[in-house]
Amino acid sequence: MKFLSGNIRHLRQLKGLTQEGLAEELKVHRSRISSYEEARAIPTAKFLLDLSDFFKIPIDAILRNDLTKTKDTSFIEIGNKRVLFPIMVDEDNENLIEVVPIKATAGYLAGYDDPEYIEHLQKIKLPFLPTGKHRAFPIKGDSMLPMKNGSYVVGRFIEDRRDITSGKTYVLITLNDGMVYKRVYNQIEENGTLCLVSDNATYEPYEVPIDEVLELWEFTCSINTQEYDEQDLKISSIITMFNSLGVELKALEKMMR
């Protein structure tokens, strides 16, 4: 609660509101706003809910984080809420890339919108990346061959779902499946979903409601932690060949019916 009074004042000022103006918006007396901002009283649960709804910022972000150093652009829309999205920079004011370690992928689902969690992730800098906010995610399994298990995908954060390009690959943070890396096909207009497809055709495509997508990161580059050997490339080519043959055989089977 130590940040609460300062956060209420700061959020009000970001909106260009006086204490009277905020009181009118939240349907309370100005004296209550004053007492909360000066830490002379503890806000009620209803006031915190109304404050959260008005600024579209989760209550836990208001209670747990010092927002006084933020600007309005420090928040991004996720669903119908704005969450604090810190962009880490180095001493030259260049963006740093947070690296989500393999052992922390489960924890990322709980901490993706927690500035304190993000702040403690290891960071790297890649000077050739395009503009935008980037983050590195570990790849597990073989569903996106030839991307090897243990490689990292660096993705650019996509805030507007209208910017999703069908056929491109994305790292998605989803409500029920956690962190996945797939080729995405935009079906939002048709049925409100994204179709997620593995490049390894032994894995079936599946649909995810767009409302369950918490974060979306478009592929920018990959970092391999293991060297490819000749056998890897042969196996990948063989899998691709058999997948292709499977499609052709199915087409032939339909023609013969």
Long-range contacts (C-beta under 8 A, 24 or more apart in sequence): 1-42, 1-63, 3-62, 3-63, 3-64, 3-65, 3-66, 3-67, 3-68, 4-36, 4-39, 4-43, 4-62, 4-63, 5-36, 5-37, 5-38, 5-39, 6-37, 6-66, 6-67, 6-68, 7-62, 7-65, 7-66, 7-67, 7-68, 8-33, 8-36, 8-37, 8-43, 8-51, 8-62, 9-37, 10-67, 10-68, 10-70, 11-51, 11-55, 11-57, 11-62, 11-67, 12-37, 14-71, 14-72, 15-55, 25-54, 26-50, 26-51, 26-54, 55-82, 56-80, 56-81, 56-82, 57-81, 57-82, 57-83, 57-84, 58-83, 58-113, 61-113, 64-114, 64-116, 65-115, 65-116, 76-157, 76-159, 77-159, 78-113, 78-214, 78-215, 79-211, 79-214, 83-113, 84-113, 84-115, 85-113, 85-133, 85-157, 86-115, 86-118, 86-119, 87-133, 88-118, 88-119, 88-123, 90-125, 94-125, 94-127, 95-125, 95-129, 95-133, 95-134, 96-123, 96-124, 96-125, 97-123, 97-124, 97-125, 97-126, 97-129, 97-134, 97-135, 97-136, 97-154, 98-122, 98-123, 98-135, 98-136, 99-123, 99-124, 99-135, 99-136, 99-152, 100-135, 100-136, 100-137, 100-138, 100-179, 101-138, 102-138, 102-140, 102-150, 105-137, 105-138, 105-140, 105-178, 105-179, 106-178, 108-173, 108-179, 109-173, 109-178, 109-179, 109-214, 112-173, 112-214, 112-215, 126-154, 126-221, 128-221, 129-154, 129-156, 129-220, 129-221, 130-156, 130-220, 132-156, 132-157, 133-157, 134-217, 134-220, 135-217, 136-223, 137-171, 137-179, 137-181, 137-217, 139-181, 139-222, 142-200, 143-181, 143-182, 143-198, 143-199, 143-200, 143-203, 144-169, 144-181, 144-182, 144-183, 144-198, 144-199, 144-200, 145-199, 145-200, 145-236, 145-239, 146-228, 146-232, 146-233, 146-236, 147-181, 147-199, 147-222, 148-224, 148-225, 148-226, 148-228, 148-232, 150-225, 150-226, 151-222, 151-223, 151-224, 151-225, 151-226, 152-222, 152-223, 152-225, 153-181, 153-217, 153-219, 153-221, 153-222, 153-223, 154-219, 154-220, 154-221, 154-222, 154-223, 155-217, 155-218, 155-219, 155-220, 156-217, 156-218, 156-220, 157-215, 157-216, 157-217, 158-216, 158-217, 158-218, 161-188, 161-210, 161-213, 161-216, 163-218, 164-188, 164-194, 164-216, 165-218, 168-218, 168-219, 169-218, 169-219, 170-216, 170-217, 170-218, 170-219, 171-215, 171-216, 171-217, 171-219, 172-196, 172-208, 172-213, 172-215, 172-216, 172-217, 173-213, 173-214, 173-215, 173-216, 174-208, 174-212, 174-213, 174-214, 175-212, 175-213, 175-214, 176-212, 177-208, 200-239, 200-243, 201-243, 201-246, 201-247, 202-239, 202-243
